[in-house]
């Protein structure tokens, strides 16, 4: 606009009260200390008098653990995961035994199910039989599993042919450990 002049922004105003207070503030009058008071820095350092220590035999404190708190949970000042002084066990040397290779468990189950479906064993009994064979062969040894299978041969649930096939499967899917 031609007739108007540009107005500049007004400078930010500061509170006049704060400026005056700072400028006109008088220092606080110093209070005189009583003449009887002695400064600590000026006093010579004195050694404290040591009193004789008397040791009293205390009763041992037994902390009771509630029944619902498991041992080693840190209750009563015990640290979590703290190692306790347990006797060191020496590992007895045992011979490696053939056990079921757990990495090849799925093909083993498939082959066993084929043998068991062709057998005269009851299907409900066959599933628990298979689970027991796998457990014995993978945890104890294939030898124990073969002995377990032989008990079913003796009870006429399996034939000699089926027994031989199962033993060959156990040997094929086993590994020494």
Protein Blocks (a to p, Z undefined) as FASTA:
>chain_A
ZZbccdddddddddfklmmmmmmpccdddddddfkbccfklpccdddddddddddddddd
dddddfklcghilgghiaehiacdddddddddddddddddfklmmmmmmmmmmmmmmmmb
dfklmmmmmmmmmmmmmmmomklmmmmmmmmmmnopacfklmmmmmmmmmmmgccZZ
